[in-house]
Amino acid sequence: MVLADLTLYLRGWGSYYGWCETPSVLSELDGWVRRRLRCYHWSQWGHPRKRYAQLRKRGISSSSSARRGSAAGPWRASASQALQLAFPNAYFDSLGLPRLCPRRA
């Protein structure tokens, strides 16, 4: 539900602002949206044991998964390498989440 609503919103936003003269702003916003989605997943997992299990399920090493058990908060955890490996940009692309800024070659 969250992804479907976000996809509609981003498509409209991208259509309106897609031809701006500052693509770096759109690129930063793309990064923020994906980080926020990682934060959402992290929050949904709730308990540290479940977080550890979910990261292991996604192929993250046990040492990286164990270090993410900090109490720093979901926003800080969403910037971690473990979550970026668990949910790469290609994952969100495969779900159909549009990008505001076209990918660089």
C-alpha positions, 0 to 999 in steps of 0.5 A: 500500500505504501509503495503503491501510493508513493509510486503514484505520487512520485510519477506526478511529481516527476512529470511536473518537475522532471525538466528542471535545471537542477537535476542534483536536487532531484537526485538528492530527493531520490536518495532521500526517498529510498533511505526513508523506505529503508527506514520504514522496513527497519521500523516494521521489523521492530525487535532486534532478533527479527531485524537480525533474521531479516538481514541474514535472510537478505544475504547480509553477513552475520557480523554486519547484521549484528552491528545493526542492533544499535539503539541509534534509531531507524533513520540512522540505521537506514544509512548503514551499509547493511541496509543499503546492501539488503535494499539496493536501489535495484530492489526499489527499481524492480518494485516499480518505484519511479526515479525522479532523476534519470540514472546516469550511464 
